[in-house]
Amino acid sequence: MPVLEKTIKPIEAEYSADSVSKQKRKPKKYLIFTAVFFLVTVILNILARVKGFCDFYTDHVFGIWAETYGRLTSLFTFSVGEILVGFAVCTVIAAVILSVLLIFLHKKKRYLKFTVTYLKSFLIFLLTTALVMTLNCSIPYGCSKLDINGHIDKRYTAEELRILREYIVTQCNTLCPKMERDENHNIIKQDNVDIEIKQALSSLQDEYPRFKGYYPNPKGMFGSYFMYQAQVIGVYFPFSMEANYTKYLSSSYYPNVAAHELTHLKGYMFENEANFFSYLACSGSDNDYIKYSGYLSVLYFVDDDYKNCVDDETYSKQVQITNNVWFDNYCYDEQTIEYLITKEHAVDDKVVESFSETLTDTYLEYYNAEPNYNEVTLLLLQYYDGVLY
């Protein structure tokens, strides 16, 4: 027996020492991993301020995510990005609750171990979120502004704006009667229109190479009513490389909104640039429905800018926008609005709208950007310089 005891004790001692060694190595590996992860994210965020780097990355690297991860998320018929946002909210709430409970349950070893493990995982989740936002948002936002035909610094007159407006209005007035409509006079959305929208965007690749490659199908969101409350009709999810839209969107606006959100997936993050390329793709389509939607997408901006440049008498003498075009120029049709107004909701519209505005303002301020949808007028003036005037 004494011999046996001498044999066992050293083995136990060796096992105990090895176990302690492994436990010490695990925290060290975790700290090294998170430190490197954090450092890489910080460095990339610093580089996101360098236009040359951002241009190169967006031109040559950014498209890889749509070709790979975007293809994977496109296999799902629902919005993966929407699910991820819900998951993120739940993980944050859980982290807060567990941290608060830790104050009272810190002596419970099982709970302590579980909470520490969860919070470590949560930190990795936060770092991953920051990295994805950097790669799929921050860096593309740091790109050089779009320069159309070298006219980026040129100033335009009210007369040139008048000519542009007349062209847009005439196209809308001409295409409007050609649309197929339902009993409520609303335009009927065409079947399989997504294929033609993607083809229209792809046709831009000769002049703008970023438009090469894969396009996922735009997806309607389960939370479309929340989007209506927030006054948002489309959204690009950098976490899932998806183009999403509200299911309540009018058929007249669907092609241009789908093209707009898909444009973000090609690295054009500024709203005026996404508006411009959406217009360019849709207006160049052979499908009159898509083409009409493209002209409608810029009609308000161009018309409003011209109206603000001249007096009422001068404006009244210009080509008038027909009543039917005005009827089509809304992102929600009348019947949809009536339905949404009566729909039950858990949160007041003004609360959601205020939250959305605060979130958007914070987001754009961080990226040193603006909700500059209306600046598409300047891009159009540059594009048609030498063509219309």
C-alpha positions as CSV (number, residue, x, y, z in Angstrom):
1,M,0.0,0.0,0.0
2,P,2.7,2.6,0.8
3,V,4.3,1.9,-2.6
4,L,0.9,2.4,-4.3
5,E,0.3,5.7,-2.5
6,K,3.7,7.0,-3.7
7,T,2.8,6.1,-7.2
8,I,-0.6,7.9,-7.2
9,K,0.3,11.2,-5.6
10,P,2.9,12.3,-8.2
11,I,0.3,11.5,-10.9
12,E,-2.3,13.6,-9.2
13,A,0.2,16.4,-8.7
14,E,1.2,16.3,-12.4
15,Y,-2.5,16.3,-13.5
16,S,-3.3,19.2,-11.3
17,A,-0.3,21.3,-12.5
18,D,-1.2,20.5,-16.2
19,S,-4.8,21.6,-15.6
20,V,-3.8,24.9,-14.1
21,S,-1.4,25.5,-16.9
22,K,-4.2,25.0,-19.5
23,Q,-6.5,27.3,-17.6
24,K,-3.8,30.0,-17.6
25,R,-3.1,29.6,-21.3
26,K,-6.8,30.0,-22.3
27,P,-7.2,33.6,-20.9
28,K,-3.8,34.5,-22.5
29,K,-4.9,33.3,-26.0
30,Y,-8.2,35.1,-25.6
31,L,-6.5,38.4,-24.7
32,I,-4.1,38.1,-27.6
33,F,-6.9,37.3,-30.0
34,T,-9.1,40.2,-28.9
35,A,-6.2,42.6,-28.8
36,V,-5.2,41.7,-32.4
37,F,-8.8,41.8,-33.5
38,F,-9.2,45.3,-31.9
39,L,-6.0,46.5,-33.4
40,V,-6.9,45.4,-36.9
41,T,-10.3,47.1,-36.7
42,V,-8.7,50.4,-35.4
43,I,-6.1,50.4,-38.2
44,L,-8.7,49.8,-40.8
45,N,-10.8,52.7,-39.4
46,I,-7.8,54.9,-39.6
47,L,-7.2,53.8,-43.2
48,A,-10.9,54.6,-43.9
49,R,-9.9,58.2,-43.7
50,V,-7.5,57.8,-46.6
51,K,-9.3,58.3,-49.9
52,G,-6.7,56.5,-52.0
53,F,-7.0,53.4,-49.8
54,C,-10.8,53.5,-49.8
55,D,-11.0,53.9,-53.6
56,F,-8.7,50.9,-54.1
57,Y,-10.4,48.7,-51.5
58,T,-13.9,49.5,-52.9
59,D,-12.8,49.0,-56.5
60,H,-11.0,45.7,-56.0
61,V,-11.9,44.1,-52.7
62,F,-15.4,45.2,-51.6
63,G,-17.1,43.2,-54.4
64,I,-15.8,40.0,-52.9
65,W,-18.2,40.1,-50.1
66,A,-21.3,40.2,-52.4
67,E,-19.8,37.4,-54.5
68,T,-19.3,35.2,-51.5
69,Y,-21.3,36.1,-48.3
70,G,-23.9,37.8,-50.4
71,R,-24.5,34.7,-52.4
72,L,-24.9,32.7,-49.2
73,T,-27.5,35.1,-47.7
74,S,-29.4,35.3,-51.0
75,L,-30.3,31.6,-50.5
76,F,-32.8,32.6,-47.9
77,T,-36.1,34.1,-49.0
78,F,-36.3,36.3,-45.9
79,S,-34.1,39.2,-44.9
80,V,-31.1,37.8,-43.1
81,G,-30.0,41.3,-42.1
82,E,-33.3,41.9,-40.4
83,I,-32.8,38.7,-38.4
84,L,-29.3,39.7,-37.5
85,V,-30.5,43.1,-36.2
86,G,-33.1,41.3,-34.0
87,F,-30.4,38.9,-32.8
88,A,-28.0,41.8,-31.9
89,V,-30.7,43.6,-29.9
90,C,-31.4,40.4,-27.9
91,T,-27.7,39.8,-27.2
92,V,-27.3,43.4,-26.0
93,I,-30.3,43.1,-23.7
94,A,-29.0,39.7,-22.4
95,A,-25.5,41.2,-21.7
96,V,-27.1,44.0,-19.7
97,I,-29.3,41.7,-17.7
98,L,-26.5,39.2,-16.9
99,S,-24.2,42.0,-15.9
100,V,-26.7,43.5,-13.5
101,L,-27.5,40.0,-12.0
102,L,-23.8,39.4,-11.5
103,I,-23.8,42.1,-8.7
104,F,-26.1,39.8,-6.7
105,L,-25.0,36.4,-7.9
106,H,-21.2,36.8,-8.2
107,K,-20.7,34.2,-5.4
108,K,-22.4,31.5,-7.5
109,K,-19.6,29.8,-9.3
110,R,-21.7,28.4,-12.1
111,Y,-23.4,31.6,-12.8
112,L,-20.1,33.5,-12.6
113,K,-18.5,31.2,-15.1
114,F,-21.5,31.3,-17.5
115,T,-21.6,35.1,-17.4
116,V,-17.9,35.6,-17.9
117,T,-18.0,33.2,-20.9
118,Y,-21.1,35.1,-22.3
119,L,-19.5,38.5,-21.9
120,K,-16.3,37.3,-23.5
121,S,-18.3,36.0,-26.5
122,F,-20.2,39.3,-26.5
123,L,-17.0,41.2,-26.8
124,I,-16.0,39.1,-29.8
125,F,-19.5,39.8,-31.2
126,L,-19.0,43.6,-30.8
127,L,-15.6,43.5,-32.4
128,T,-17.0,41.4,-35.3
129,T,-19.8,44.0,-35.8
130,A,-17.3,46.8,-35.8
131,L,-15.1,45.0,-38.3
132,V,-18.0,44.3,-40.7
133,M,-19.2,47.9,-40.5
134,T,-15.7,49.1,-41.2
135,L,-15.3,46.8,-44.2
136,N,-18.8,47.2,-45.7
137,C,-19.6,50.8,-44.7
138,S,-16.8,52.9,-43.3
139,I,-14.3,52.3,-46.0
140,P,-16.7,52.7,-49.0
141,Y,-17.9,56.0,-47.3
142,G,-14.4,57.2,-47.4
143,C,-14.2,57.0,-51.2
144,S,-13.7,60.0,-53.5
145,K,-16.9,61.8,-54.5
146,L,-18.3,60.8,-57.9
147,D,-16.9,62.9,-60.7
148,I,-19.1,62.9,-63.8
149,N,-17.3,63.7,-67.0
150,G,-14.8,65.9,-65.1
151,H,-17.4,68.4,-64.2
152,I,-17.3,68.0,-60.4
153,D,-16.5,71.7,-59.8
154,K,-18.6,73.2,-62.5
155,R,-21.5,75.5,-61.6
156,Y,-24.7,75.5,-63.6
157,T,-27.3,78.1,-64.5
158,A,-31.1,78.2,-64.0
159,E,-31.4,77.8,-67.8
160,E,-29.5,74.6,-67.8
161,L,-31.6,73.4,-64.9
162,R,-34.7,74.3,-66.9
163,I,-33.6,72.2,-69.8
164,L,-32.9,69.2,-67.6
165,R,-36.3,69.6,-65.9
166,E,-38.1,69.8,-69.2
167,Y,-36.4,66.6,-70.4
168,I,-37.3,64.7,-67.2
169,V,-40.9,66.0,-67.2
170,T,-41.4,65.2,-70.9
171,Q,-40.1,61.6,-70.4
172,C,-42.5,61.1,-67.4
173,N,-45.5,62.6,-69.3
174,T,-44.7,60.4,-72.3
175,L,-44.2,57.1,-70.4
176,C,-47.1,57.5,-67.9
177,P,-50.0,56.6,-70.3
178,K,-48.1,53.4,-71.3
179,M,-48.3,51.9,-67.8
180,E,-50.6,48.9,-67.1
181,R,-52.9,49.8,-64.2
182,D,-55.4,48.1,-61.8
183,E,-59.0,49.2,-60.9
184,N,-57.6,51.9,-58.5
185,H,-55.5,53.3,-61.3
186,N,-52.3,52.1,-59.6
187,I,-49.5,50.8,-61.7
188,I,-49.3,47.0,-61.7
189,K,-45.9,45.6,-60.7
190,Q,-44.5,43.3,-63.4
191,D,-43.5,39.7,-62.8
192,N,-39.8,38.9,-62.7
193,V,-38.9,42.6,-62.9
194,D,-35.9,42.0,-60.6
195,I,-34.0,40.2,-63.4
196,E,-34.4,43.2,-65.7
197,I,-33.4,45.6,-62.9
198,K,-30.2,43.7,-62.2
199,Q,-29.5,43.6,-66.0
200,A,-30.0,47.4,-66.2
201,L,-27.4,47.9,-63.4
202,S,-25.0,45.4,-64.9
203,S,-25.1,47.4,-68.2
204,L,-23.3,50.3,-66.4
205,Q,-20.2,48.2,-65.9
206,D,-18.3,49.3,-69.0
207,E,-18.3,52.9,-67.8
208,Y,-18.4,52.1,-64.0
209,P,-16.6,48.8,-63.4
210,R,-17.9,48.3,-59.8
211,F,-21.2,47.2,-61.4
212,K,-19.7,44.0,-62.5
213,G,-20.5,40.7,-60.7
214,Y,-23.2,39.2,-58.7
215,Y,-26.5,40.9,-57.7
216,P,-28.8,39.3,-55.0
217,N,-32.6,39.7,-55.4
218,P,-34.0,42.6,-53.3
219,K,-36.0,41.4,-50.3
220,G,-39.1,42.7,-48.7
221,M,-38.8,43.1,-44.9
222,F,-41.0,41.5,-42.3
223,G,-40.8,44.7,-40.3
224,S,-42.2,46.7,-43.2
225,Y,-44.7,48.5,-41.0
226,F,-41.9,49.7,-38.8
227,M,-40.2,51.0,-41.9
228,Y,-43.4,52.9,-42.8
229,Q,-43.4,54.4,-39.3
230,A,-39.8,55.4,-39.6
231,Q,-40.4,56.8,-43.1
232,V,-37.8,54.5,-44.6
233,I,-38.6,52.7,-47.9
234,G,-35.3,50.8,-48.5
235,V,-32.3,49.8,-46.6
236,Y,-28.9,48.3,-47.3
237,F,-27.7,45.8,-44.6
238,P,-23.8,45.7,-44.5
239,F,-24.0,42.7,-42.1
240,S,-25.7,40.5,-44.7
241,M,-24.9,42.2,-48.0
242,E,-28.6,42.5,-48.9
243,A,-30.9,45.1,-50.5
244,N,-34.1,45.4,-48.6
245,Y,-37.4,47.3,-49.2
246,T,-40.7,47.8,-47.5
247,K,-43.4,45.5,-48.8
248,Y,-45.8,48.4,-48.9
249,L,-43.8,50.2,-51.5
250,S,-45.8,51.4,-54.5
251,S,-45.3,49.6,-57.8
252,S,-44.3,52.8,-59.5
253,Y,-41.4,53.3,-57.1
254,Y,-40.3,49.7,-56.8
255,P,-37.7,49.5,-59.7
256,N,-35.9,52.6,-58.7
257,V,-35.8,51.8,-55.0
258,A,-34.5,48.2,-55.7
259,A,-31.9,49.6,-58.0
260,H,-30.9,52.2,-55.4
261,E,-30.3,49.7,-52.7
262,L,-28.5,47.3,-55.0
263,T,-26.2,50.2,-55.9
264,H,-25.1,50.4,-52.3
265,L,-23.9,46.8,-52.6
266,K,-21.5,48.0,-55.3
267,G,-19.8,50.4,-53.0
268,Y,-21.6,53.7,-53.7
269,M,-22.8,54.7,-50.2
270,F,-23.7,58.3,-50.7
271,E,-27.5,58.7,-51.3
272,N,-27.1,61.1,-54.2
273,E,-24.8,58.7,-56.0
274,A,-27.1,55.8,-55.4
275,N,-30.0,57.9,-56.7
276,F,-27.9,58.8,-59.8
277,F,-27.0,55.2,-60.7
278,S,-30.5,54.0,-60.0
279,Y,-31.8,56.7,-62.4
280,L,-29.1,55.9,-65.0
281,A,-29.8,52.1,-64.9
282,C,-33.6,52.4,-64.9
283,S,-33.8,55.1,-67.5
284,G,-31.6,53.1,-69.8
285,S,-33.7,50.0,-69.6
286,D,-35.7,48.7,-72.6
287,N,-38.6,48.1,-70.2
288,D,-40.9,51.1,-70.1
289,Y,-42.1,50.3,-66.6
290,I,-38.5,50.3,-65.2
291,K,-37.7,53.4,-67.3
292,Y,-40.7,55.3,-66.0
293,S,-39.7,54.5,-62.4
294,G,-36.2,55.8,-63.1
295,Y,-37.5,59.2,-64.3
296,L,-40.0,59.4,-61.5
297,S,-37.1,58.8,-59.0
298,V,-35.5,62.2,-59.8
299,L,-38.6,64.2,-60.9
300,Y,-39.3,65.7,-57.5
301,F,-35.7,66.8,-56.9
302,V,-35.1,68.4,-60.3
303,D,-38.5,70.1,-60.3
304,D,-38.2,71.4,-56.7
305,D,-34.7,72.7,-57.4
306,Y,-35.8,74.6,-60.5
307,K,-38.9,75.9,-58.7
308,N,-36.6,77.4,-56.0
309,C,-34.4,79.1,-58.7
310,V,-37.1,81.1,-60.5
311,D,-40.2,83.1,-59.7
312,D,-43.7,81.7,-59.9
313,E,-44.5,83.3,-63.2
314,T,-41.4,81.8,-64.9
315,Y,-42.1,78.4,-63.4
316,S,-45.7,78.4,-64.6
317,K,-44.6,78.9,-68.2
318,Q,-42.6,75.6,-68.2
319,V,-43.8,72.1,-69.4
320,Q,-46.3,71.1,-66.8
321,I,-46.3,67.7,-65.0
322,T,-49.5,65.9,-65.7
323,N,-51.9,64.9,-62.9
324,N,-51.4,61.2,-63.7
325,V,-47.6,61.6,-63.2
326,W,-48.2,63.3,-59.9
327,F,-50.5,60.5,-58.9
328,D,-47.7,57.9,-59.6
329,N,-45.0,60.0,-57.9
330,Y,-45.5,58.5,-54.4
331,C,-43.8,55.7,-52.6
332,Y,-47.1,54.6,-51.1
333,D,-50.4,54.5,-53.0
334,E,-53.6,55.8,-51.5
335,Q,-55.1,52.5,-50.6
336,T,-52.0,51.4,-48.9
337,I,-51.8,54.5,-46.8
338,E,-55.5,54.1,-45.8
339,Y,-54.7,50.5,-44.7
340,L,-51.5,51.5,-42.8
341,I,-53.3,54.3,-40.9
342,T,-55.8,51.9,-39.5
343,K,-53.3,49.2,-38.7
344,E,-52.7,48.4,-35.0
345,H,-49.2,49.1,-33.7
346,A,-47.4,48.8,-30.4
347,V,-45.3,52.0,-30.7
348,D,-46.6,55.4,-31.7
349,D,-45.6,56.6,-35.1
350,K,-43.9,59.8,-33.9
351,V,-41.8,57.8,-31.4
352,V,-40.5,55.5,-34.2
353,E,-40.0,58.4,-36.5
354,S,-38.0,60.3,-33.9
355,F,-35.9,57.3,-33.1
356,S,-35.2,56.7,-36.7
357,E,-34.2,60.3,-37.3
358,T,-31.8,60.3,-34.3
359,L,-30.3,56.9,-35.4
360,T,-29.9,58.1,-39.0
361,D,-28.4,61.5,-38.0
362,T,-25.9,59.7,-35.7
363,Y,-25.0,57.2,-38.4
364,L,-24.4,59.9,-41.0
365,E,-22.6,62.2,-38.7
366,Y,-20.1,59.4,-37.8
367,Y,-19.4,58.9,-41.5
368,N,-19.3,62.6,-42.2
369,A,-22.1,62.2,-44.7
370,E,-25.5,63.8,-45.2
371,P,-28.9,62.5,-46.4
372,N,-28.2,64.2,-49.7
373,Y,-30.7,62.6,-51.9
374,N,-31.6,65.9,-53.6
375,E,-28.0,66.4,-54.7
376,V,-28.7,64.0,-57.5
377,T,-29.7,67.1,-59.5
378,L,-26.1,68.3,-59.7
379,L,-25.0,64.8,-60.8
380,L,-27.6,64.9,-63.5
381,L,-26.6,68.3,-64.7
382,Q,-23.0,67.1,-64.9
383,Y,-24.1,63.9,-66.8
384,Y,-26.1,65.7,-69.4
385,D,-23.5,68.5,-69.9
386,G,-22.8,68.4,-73.6
387,V,-25.8,66.3,-74.3
388,L,-28.8,68.5,-73.5
389,Y,-27.1,71.8,-73.3
